[in-house]
Structures are given as C-alpha cells and as structure tokens.
Amino acid sequence: MSDPISSSDAIKASLVLLAATIVALIVANTGFSGIYKAVLYAEIGFDIGRFDFSHTVKDWIKNALMAVFFVFVGLEIKAEFQEGALAERSKAMLPFAGAAGGMAMPALIYLWITPEALDRGWAIPTATDIAFAVGVVGLLGKRVSPALRAFLLALAVIDDLGAIIVIALFYTGALKAWAILGMALSIMALAAINARNVPKLWPYLLAGSVLWVFTLQSGINATLAGVITALFVPLKANGGSPLHRLVDHLKVPVNFAIMPLFAFANAGVSLSGLGLADAQESLTLGIALGLIIGKPVGITLAVFLTVKSGLATLPAQARWPEIVGVACLAGIGFTMSLFVGALAFNDDVLLNQVRLGVLGGSLVSTLLGVGLFLALPSHRQRAKLQR
C-alpha cells in the first residue's frame, strides 16, 4: 500500500499548516483584520429553484473544500482496512481500543468542565489532526520506531472515522426529504459504478459531485458526501488501483492547499482585549484539557487494559512511556477540532474560545509528546545498548 501521508510529506504539510496558522494570527491582530473578516464573510453564489448555492467564503471552505479533504480521509480509511495496519483483526485491536478511549475521555472531561448549554461542543477535543501528528513524529526521526508511527497513524485514522460518524449523527440541520432522495439516488449510482468495477475515476467523481450537491441541500453536513464517495472507489479494478490513483492526485492539493486554507480561515483569533479570564472560560478549558489530559489518559488507559486482558500486544520494541508520548501527540486536534468547532457553534465569542482552546491544547500536547520522546533513548539507541 502507498502511504497517503509519508513522514516527509507530513513534515512539510505540518510546516505549511503552522505557517498558515501564524499568518492568520498576525492578520487577525493587525490592520489587515478588517479585510480578513470581510473576505471570509463575503457571500458569494446563487440560487436555482430549491437549490441554495449562496454561502460565505468561510462556509464554502468548510462545506466544499473540506468535502475534498474527507474524500482523501475516506480513501485512507478504506485502504487501511483493506490492505493496511487495520486489515488484520489482531493488529487493529490496539489502535481501535486506543481511539475509543481517546475519544471518550476528552468528551467526558469537556462535559464535566463546561455548562450544559455548551454540550453541543463535546466532540471538539475528540479529534486528532493526522497530518500534524504524523509530521511531528517525522521530525522526531529515529526516536520513534516504525511500529509506533504505524500505531499512531492507525489510531488517527480510526479517530477520523469516529469523527465522521459523530458529524453525521450529531451535526445535522433540518432535513429536506427531496434532497435526501437525491442523495439516495446518487449513492445508488456510485454503487452501480463500483459493481461494474469501472477503472476510470471520472464516473466516481461525477456521481460524487452530484451526491455532494444534494447533501449540501439536505441539512446533513456536506463533508459526508466526500466520505461516501471515497468508500465506493475500488482498491483494485482491471489490474489497476483507482483508489491509489486518486490518493496520488489529492495528496498535494489536500496537504498543501486545502488544509492550510482551512487553518488560515479558522485560526485567526483576535487577541485584542483578551486576557487571563478568556483562557479560563469553561469552553476554552474544556477543549484544552480534553486534548491535553483526556487524549493521553484515555488512550493509555484503553491500551493498558487491552494489553493486560491479552487481546493485543504492544507495538514491536515499544515501551509504556512511548505509548504515553504517542497518546500526547494524539492530542494535536488542530484542523479537525477547529472543523468540529465550526459545526458546533456559530457565535463569534464562542468560536474565539474554541480557537483558543484548540490552539492552546494542541500546542501543549505537542510540547508534552515531543518532550517525552526527547527525554527517552531512541529505539535504535536501546538496540545498541542491548548488544
């Protein structure tokens, strides 16, 4: 299987994401803030009968460009289940358990800290940013074994699958029956193309685009169309691999255009007038502590129980402190958490608190994970000492 996010690509993507975030923060806190907001909230589009295509630039990024991102994520998930680290039940058990714990504990911490009125945001700290987390692991180089990196990638993939399910179940609007009927017909078209094992990509992309149009109108989050489309793209067809071809086509635009643009549009927090009180808001704390504490505690505890019960074993050459380090890095929610936050809340004040919590929690999680790995000998150093 071709790795959809290689270490080198993930490092580069992480640096571009970081640059986009820094630029957004600078723009939002300088004389360009007015232009920044005006562009993001400018409404563009048109209406045709029942079809509403009039949205702000920010909403187009969230609903259209992120749908392409979720095509990429869906392809990655399908590949992992068919030929990757999740293809064998014994190997999949550990990341599945870790992902479950890593979603449940942050949600519980969030719900414990925040008032009931903010319950809609419970899923914000449950997400992991694959590109950023794997990019940080890549920067750590030989300190992280290939088995541990594979564990983190599988964990993040399952985490994204969980996020997709959460979005589909909990972040939908008022449903429109006619649009849902259109979605059903589009999915039937995708299934028919898949059943014929068509090797060309354009039939899947055309049917997927129609599905996206109906999903956008239906009240269901439009990014779900991207995932559904990906699941119908075959791994193998007439000797070739449409799935791998599409992954190769999407790698660069997703990692170096779509994700940085989304980060730029959502990470611009105005620091004017913000103080310690803002960092102590329950929403900010619930998200930050969910990522910083909930992720490592939930993942480590779930992995510990799974290993001790005999259902799985630790990755090759891995030690418990390294599992904790990986679990800390899984607390880098960043773009995925910002995306869920944008679905959960519309109020600008609350969204600023979301951004503070996500950025602060992701930063601290990065420092904790990196610090722990730097304090430990690398797996190669341990191998030399054992000789």
N, C-alpha and C positions, 0 to 999 in steps of 0.2 A: 504493500500500500504506500502511495506517495503521501508524505506527511503534509497536511494542509497548512501547518504552521511550524516550519523548521525553526531551529534555535536562532539561526542568523536572521531569518525573516522576522521572527518575533522580537528580536532585539531592535532591529531597525523600526518596526512598527511601534514598539513601545516608546522609542525616542521621538518619533513623529507625533504620537499621541501626547506625550509630555510637552512637546513644543507647542502643539495646538492649545493645550490647557493653559500654558504660561501666557501665550499670546492673548487668549480670551480674557484671562485675569487682568492683563495690562490694559487691553482695550476697554474693558468694563470699568476701569478705575482711572481713566484719563479723559481728555477732551473728546475722545472718539466714542464715548459711551452712548451718546445720543444717536449717532449714526448706527452703531452696533444694534441698539434696540429697534431703531426704525427699520433696518433691513430685515431683522429676524421676524418682526411682527407685521411686515408689509403683506397685505393679502393679494394673492395672485390666483388666477384660474377663471373658471366659467361654469355655468350650469347648463345642462341639457335635459330638459324634462325632469324626471325624478333623480337624475344623476347630478350630484353636487361635487364639483371639482374646484371649488373656491376655498382655499386654505391659506394660512400664513406660511411664510418661508420656513419657519421653525417646524410647523406641522408637516410640511412636505418632506422635510428631512427625516422627521420621526416616522411618518407613515409610508413614504416611498423609498427613500434611500435605505432605511433600516430594514425594509422588506427584502432588499437585495442582500443585506448582511445576513438575514435569517435564512435565505436560500443557502448561503455559504455555511452557516452553522448546521442547517439541516443535512446538507451533504456530508459534513464532517461526522455528524452523529450516525448517519446511515453507514458510512464507511467503517467507523469504529465497531459497530455492531456486526457487520458482515465479515470484516477481514482484519480488524484491528485488535486493540487490547481488550475489547468487550465481547469479542466473538466467542471466547471460552468462558463458561459459567464460573469455573474456579478462579480465573483471573479477574472476572468482572465483579465478584462478590465484594472485594475490599473497597474499590472506588465507589460502588453503589452504596455500601454502608456509610462510607465517609461522606458522600454527597448528601445522604439523607440526614445525618447528624449535623452536617454543615449548613443545612437549610433550616432545620427545626430549631436549633439552639439560638441563632441570631433572631429568628422570628419571635421566640419566647422572650428573649431579652428586650426586644423592641416593644412588645406588648406589655411587658412588666413596667417599663420606664415611661411610656407615653400614655396620655389620657385616651379614653375610649373614642373621643371624637377624631382621633388620628389613626384609628385602627386600619384604615384603608392602605396605609403605607407599610404594613407588616412585611411585605415581600422585598422591600428595598435592600435591606442588608443581607438577603439570602443569596445574592448573585455573585458570580466570580467573573472577572474580565480575563478571558483566556489569553489574549494577545499580550496583555501587560504582565500577567503572572508568569507565563512561559518565557517572556522576554527577560524578566528579572532572573529567572533560573538560568537562562542562557548567559547572562552577564556573570553569574557566579561560576560558570565554566566547570572545571573538574571537581569542584566542591560538591556538586550534585551528581549522583550516579545516573546513568541512562534509565535504570529501573525506576528511580524516584521521579525522574522527569516524566516517564510514561505514566506513572501513577497520578501525578498532578494533572497531566493532560486528560486522562480518562475521567478523573474527578471533576474537572472543569466542564468536560463535555456532558456528563450526566447532570451536572449543576445547571447547564444551559437548557437541557431537556426539561428539567424541573421548572425552570423559569418560563419556558414556552407554555407548559401546561398551566402554570399559575396565571399567566397573562390571558390565556384562552378562557379560563374558568372564572377569574375574578375581576378582570379589567375590560369588561364589555359595556357598551352603551345600550340604548333602547334598540331592540332588534326589529328589523324590517323583513317581513316574510318574503316579499318579492325578490329581495337581494339574496336572501339565504337560498331560495330556489335556484337563482343564477349560480350561486356557489356550488350547489349540489350538481348541477349540470356540467359545470367546469371541471369538477373533480371526476365525474364520470368520463369526461373527455380525456383527462390525464390518465385515468385507469385503462381506457381503451388503447391509448398510445403505448402505455407501458406493456400491456398484454401482447401487443404486436412486436414488442422488443425493438422498437424503432431506434436505430443508432444515431440519427441526427438530433441535434439539440433544439433546433428552432421549433419543432412541434410542441415540445415540453414548455419552452419559454413563452410561446404564443398562448397556449392554454393556461399557463400560469399567470400571464399578464391579465387575461380575462378574469381569472379567479380573483386576482388582486383587486380589479375594478369593482367586482361585486362585493368583495369582503370590505372594501373601503366604505361602501354604501350601507352595509348590513348592520353596523353598530358593533360588530366584532373587530378586535384590533387587527388592522390590515397586515401587520407583520406575520400573522398566522398563515397567510397565503404563501409566503416565501417558504415556510417550513413544509407545508403540504406539497408544494411543487417539488421541492428537493427530494421528498420521500418517494416520488414516482419516477425520478431519474434513475435508470438502471445502472448497476455497478458494471455489468457486462452485457454487451449487445453485439452480436455478429462479429465476435473476435476483438472488439474494441471496448473502451470504457467511457461512455458518455459522462458518468459521474466524475471521473478523474479529469476529463477534458474541461468540464465546467468549473471544477475547483481551480484548475490552472488559469482559466480565463478570469476568475473572480479574485484570485489572490491579491493582485496588485491594487485594483480599484477599491476592494473592501478594506485592506490593511493600510493603504496609504492615501485614500481619498475619503471614503465614506465614514470610517471611524474617526479620523481626525476632524472632519467637518462636523460630525455629531458632537464630538467633545468641545469643539470651538463654540458651537451654538448653545451648549448646555452648561459649560463650566465657567461662564462669565459671571462671577459673583462680585457685586459691588461691595467693597469693604468700607465705603463711606458711612460713617455713623455706627458701624458695627463695633461691638466691644465684647468684654468677657461674658456679659449677660446673654448675648446671642449664641455664644458657644455652649452656654448652659441650658439653652432651651431644650425641652424634653424631646422634641423631634430630632434635633441635632444630636443629642446624646444617645437616643435610642438607636439611630442609624450607626453612629460612630462606634459605640460599644458593641453593637451587634456584629460589626465587621472585626473589631479588634479582639474582642473576647469570645463572642458567640461562635465565630468560624473556627478558631483553633481548638476551643473546648469541645464543640460539637463533633468536629471531625476526629480529633484524637480519641475522644471517649468512644465513638462508634467503631473506630478501627480497633481499639483495645479490646472491646467486647467481642468483636467478630473474630479476632485472632485467638483470644483466650477460650472462645467457645469451640475452636477447632474448625470453623467454617472456611478460614483462609489463613494464609501466612503473609508475613511482611514481604515487601519487595526485596529482591536479592541485594544483600550487603547493607540493607537499611537498618538503622538503629532508631530507637524511640525518639531521641532528641531531633533527628532528621525528619521524622513524621510530624513532630510539632512544628518544625521550621516550614515544611510544605503547607501545613494547615494554616500557619500565619500568612503565608503568601496567598492562600486561597481567599483571604480577607481583602484582597485588592478587588473591590467591586467596580469601581470607576464607571466606565461607559455603560455596563449592564445595569448597575444600580441607578445611575442617572436616568437611564431609559425607563426603568420601572417607576422611578420617582416622578418622571414627567407624565406617566399614565395615571399615577395615584392622585396627584394634586394639580390644581390649576392656579391657585393663589400665589402671587409673586413672593409674598413674605414667606410662605411655607416652602416654596421652591428654593429660596435662598438658604433656608435652614437645611433642606435636603442636600443641596450642593455642599454646604459647609460640612455636614456630617459625612457625606460620601468621600469628599476630597481629604478631609482630616483622617477619617477611618482608614482609607486606602493608603495614605502616606505612612501612618503609624504601623499598619500591617506590613508594609514593605520594609520599614526600618527594623521591625522585630524579626521578620523572616531572614533578611539579609544578615542582621547582626548575629543571629543564632548560627547560621551556616559559617560565617566568618570565624566564629569562636570555636567551631568544631574542626577537627582534621578532615581533609577531603578523603573520599573513599579510596583514592589511589595512595595517599599517604598511609592510610591504615593498612593497605595491602602490603606496602613496603616494610612496615614495622613488623608485620606477621611473618615475614620471610626469615 
